[in-house]
Amino acid sequence: MRPLTRVLRACGALALAMVILLGVQPAAAQQPPQLPQSVSELIRVREDVYAFRYLNHVSLFVPTDEGVVVVDPIGGGGNPKAPTALKGAIASITDQPVKYLVYSHSAPDHTTGGIVFADTATIVSQVNAKAKIEARNDPTSPPPTVTFEQMMPIDIGGKHFELIADNLSAEDDYIVFSYPAQRIVMAVDMARVRTLPFGNLGNASPEKVTGFLDRLAALEWDTYLSGHGPAANVMGTKQDLLDYKQYYADLAAAVKASQDAGQADNSEEMVTAVRAALMPKYGTWATFPTGVAANVEGVIRWSKM
């Protein structure tokens, strides 16, 4: 289905041009590469589920008759106006206040700016995130008022949501947000859609990430929402998740083949060889080929730990 574009109301001094994609499946979200990127977009994932993208960061919200559930204010990472823009986008859809603000994890680019919802919202995170957010002492980013260890249900307005903790280590604070009735999940930073992993794989080792991906794939869902990416890479399917997992295996195999051929670790020759090996399957992914060198560095770094 083709995108339906409309302009939403101005929010404060910021005039928001949002693109609302109605009933879009992930494969249909592709846009011609010559079109300019919007600053912000509101993507209607289901009749009651919205993904809000501001530059490279993505939030999610679900309106109900008793209030709105939001995942991440996304005010960090160079996006200080994003929380206010997000609040304006929500107001364009519903008059209900935000009742729950969920922090997907403690990273500042996702949790900054929660203050815009603090007057009406209960702020929720996994228990490990609380101290990290408090330590930043950022007045725009109130720490969670409710935390949980393993799983927390949210029931509001006749809708049921689940927050599922999934730590890659004892210190991690990641959660999976699940809306079972709509078969949608969101897990920020740990899985991307047709996009290379971040940098030098700093979040976790390939083994831990692929274990997380196996657990995520085992849940019941049809649509995955990423916390980052251009519009064409916000939504994905289980096949996209499996492809992302396979990328880690193919990356490691290409690095090993380069080492076996006598090429020095992280050398230009190695990066060129790995890029060539991955190109047939992954050459169309976002951040390819520029992200390959850092991914190679990450594989080598983790292999020596």
C-alpha positions in Angstrom: 0.0 0.0 0.0 1.4 3.4 -0.9 2.2 5.9 1.9 -0.4 8.5 2.7 1.3 11.8 3.5 -0.2 14.5 5.6 1.1 17.4 7.7 0.4 17.2 11.5 0.0 20.3 13.7 2.9 22.5 14.8 4.3 21.5 18.3 5.6 24.6 20.0 8.1 26.3 17.7 8.5 23.0 15.7 6.3 22.5 12.7 6.1 18.7 12.2 5.8 17.1 8.8 4.9 13.5 9.4 4.5 10.7 7.0 1.8 8.3 8.0 2.1 4.9 6.5 -1.2 3.0 6.7 -1.1 -0.7 6.8 2.4 -0.9 5.5 4.2 -4.2 5.6 8.0 -4.0 6.0 8.8 -4.9 2.4 6.5 -2.1 1.2 8.2 0.6 3.2 10.9 1.0 0.6 11.2 4.6 -0.8 13.1 5.7 -3.9 16.7 6.6 -2.8 16.5 10.0 -4.5 13.8 11.3 -2.1 15.0 13.4 0.9 14.7 12.0 4.4 12.0 13.5 6.6 13.1 14.8 9.9 10.2 13.0 11.6 7.7 10.4 10.6 4.7 8.8 12.1 4.2 5.2 10.9 0.9 3.5 11.6 2.0 -0.1 12.1 -1.5 -1.4 13.1 -4.8 0.3 13.7 -3.7 1.1 17.2 0.1 0.9 17.1 2.4 3.8 15.9 6.1 4.1 15.4 7.5 7.6 15.6 10.8 8.1 13.9 12.9 11.2 14.5 16.0 11.2 12.4 17.7 7.9 13.2 15.8 7.1 16.4 12.4 5.3 16.8 9.8 5.3 19.5 6.5 3.4 19.8 3.2 4.3 21.2 -0.2 2.6 21.6 -3.3 4.7 22.5 -6.1 3.2 24.6 -9.3 4.5 26.1 -7.6 5.0 29.4 -4.3 6.5 28.3 -1.3 6.0 26.1 1.7 3.6 26.5 5.0 4.9 25.1 8.3 3.2 24.6 11.3 5.7 24.8 11.2 9.5 24.5 14.3 9.4 22.2 15.6 12.8 23.2 19.3 12.0 23.2 21.7 11.3 20.3 21.4 14.9 19.0 17.6 14.8 19.0 16.7 17.3 21.9 13.4 18.3 20.2 12.2 14.7 19.6 10.3 14.2 22.9 8.2 17.3 22.3 7.7 16.3 18.7 6.7 12.8 19.9 4.2 14.4 22.4 2.7 16.4 19.5 2.4 13.3 17.3 0.6 11.5 20.1 -1.8 14.5 20.5 -2.6 14.4 16.8 -3.9 10.8 17.3 -5.6 10.9 20.7 -6.7 13.2 23.5 -5.7 10.6 26.1 -2.6 11.4 28.3 0.5 9.2 28.4 0.0 6.9 31.3 3.0 4.7 30.9 6.5 5.7 29.6 8.7 2.6 29.2 12.5 2.9 29.0 13.8 0.2 26.7 17.1 0.3 28.4 19.3 3.0 30.1 21.1 4.4 27.0 20.8 8.2 27.0 19.9 8.5 23.3 16.7 6.5 24.1 15.8 7.7 27.7 16.6 11.4 27.5 13.6 13.7 27.5 11.1 11.7 29.5 10.3 14.9 31.5 7.7 15.9 28.9 5.5 13.0 30.0 6.3 13.0 33.7 3.2 14.9 34.7 0.9 12.1 33.7 3.0 9.0 33.2 4.3 6.1 35.4 7.9 5.6 34.2 8.9 2.0 33.9 12.2 0.2 33.3 14.1 -3.0 34.0 15.6 -2.9 37.5 19.2 -2.6 36.3 18.5 0.6 34.4 17.3 2.7 37.4 20.7 3.4 39.0 22.3 4.2 35.6 19.7 6.8 34.8 19.8 8.3 38.3 23.6 8.6 38.0 23.3 10.8 34.9 21.4 13.3 37.1 19.7 14.8 34.0 16.7 16.9 34.9 15.1 16.2 31.5 15.3 12.5 32.1 13.4 11.4 35.3 14.4 7.9 36.5 11.8 5.2 36.5 9.3 5.1 39.3 8.5 1.4 38.8 11.0 -1.3 38.0 10.9 -5.1 37.4 13.3 -8.0 37.3 11.9 -10.6 34.9 8.5 -9.7 33.4 5.9 -6.9 34.0 2.5 -6.8 32.5 0.7 -3.6 31.7 -3.0 -3.7 31.4 -4.8 -0.5 30.4 -7.9 0.3 28.5 -8.6 -3.3 27.7 -5.2 -3.9 26.2 -2.5 -6.2 27.5 1.3 -5.5 27.1 4.3 -7.4 28.4 7.7 -6.1 29.3 10.3 -8.9 29.3 13.8 -8.6 30.7 16.5 -10.1 28.6 20.0 -9.3 29.9 23.1 -10.2 27.9 25.0 -10.0 31.1 24.3 -9.3 34.8 24.8 -5.6 34.3 22.6 -5.2 31.2 19.1 -3.7 31.3 17.4 -4.5 28.0 13.8 -5.3 27.7 11.5 -6.7 25.0 8.2 -4.8 24.6 5.4 -7.2 23.5 1.9 -6.4 22.4 0.6 -10.0 22.0 -2.8 -9.2 20.6 -1.2 -7.4 17.7 1.8 -9.8 17.5 4.3 -6.9 17.7 7.6 -6.7 19.6 10.2 -4.0 20.0 13.7 -4.7 21.3 15.9 -1.6 21.0 19.5 -1.8 19.8 19.9 -5.6 19.9 18.4 -6.4 16.5 18.2 -4.3 13.4 16.3 -4.6 10.1 18.3 -5.0 6.9 21.1 -3.0 8.6 24.5 -3.9 9.8 25.2 -4.1 13.6 26.4 -1.0 15.3 30.1 -0.2 15.0 32.6 -2.6 16.5 29.9 -4.8 18.1 30.3 -2.9 21.4 26.9 -4.0 22.9 27.8 -7.6 23.3 29.7 -10.5 21.8 28.3 -12.2 18.7 27.5 -15.3 20.8 25.4 -13.3 23.3 23.6 -11.4 20.5 22.7 -14.5 18.6 21.5 -16.1 21.8 19.3 -13.1 22.4 18.0 -13.3 18.8 17.1 -17.0 19.3 15.1 -16.1 22.4 13.4 -13.2 20.6 12.5 -15.4 17.6 10.9 -18.0 19.9 8.3 -15.5 21.1 5.0 -15.2 19.2 5.1 -12.2 16.9 4.8 -11.2 13.3 6.3 -7.6 13.2 9.5 -6.4 14.9 10.1 -2.7 15.5 13.7 -1.5 15.5 14.9 1.4 17.7 16.9 2.9 14.8 17.0 3.3 11.1 15.6 5.0 8.1 11.9 4.6 7.3 12.5 1.5 5.1 14.3 -0.3 8.0 12.0 0.4 11.0 9.8 -2.7 10.7 10.8 -6.2 10.1 9.6 -9.8 10.0 11.0 -13.0 11.6 12.9 -13.7 8.4 14.6 -10.3 8.8 15.6 -11.3 12.3 16.9 -14.6 11.1 18.8 -12.8 8.3 20.4 -10.5 10.9 21.5 -13.5 13.0 22.9 -15.2 9.9 24.9 -12.0 9.2 26.9 -12.6 12.4 27.8 -16.1 11.3 28.7 -15.1 7.8 30.8 -12.2 9.1 32.7 -14.4 11.5 33.3 -17.0 8.7 34.6 -14.3 6.3 37.0 -13.0 8.9 38.3 -16.5 9.6 38.7 -17.1 5.8 40.7 -13.9 5.6 42.9 -14.9 8.5 43.5 -18.3 7.0 44.6 -16.6 3.8 47.3 -14.8 5.8 45.7 -11.4 5.8 46.5 -9.2 8.8 43.8 -8.5 11.3 41.9 -5.3 10.4 44.1 -4.6 7.4 42.7 -3.0 4.3 43.2 -6.4 2.6 41.1 -8.1 5.2 38.3 -5.6 5.2 38.2 -5.7 1.4 38.0 -9.5 1.3 35.3 -9.6 4.0 33.3 -6.9 2.3 33.5 -8.8 -1.0 32.4 -12.1 0.7 29.4 -10.4 2.3 28.3 -8.2 -0.7 26.1 -10.8 -2.5 23.8 -11.3 0.5 24.1 -8.0 2.4 25.2 -5.4 -0.1 21.8 -3.7 -0.1 21.6 -3.3 3.7 21.8 0.1 5.3 25.4 1.0 6.4 26.9 -1.4 4.0 29.7 -1.1 2.9 30.9 1.6 5.3 30.1 -0.4 8.4 32.0 -3.6 7.5 35.4 -2.4 8.8 34.1 -1.7 12.3 32.2 -5.0 12.4 35.4 -6.9 11.4 37.2 -5.1 14.3 34.4 -6.2 16.6 34.6 -9.9 15.6 38.4 -9.9 16.1 38.2 -8.0 19.5 35.6 -10.4 20.9 37.5 -13.5 19.7 40.5 -12.4 21.9 38.4 -11.9 25.1 
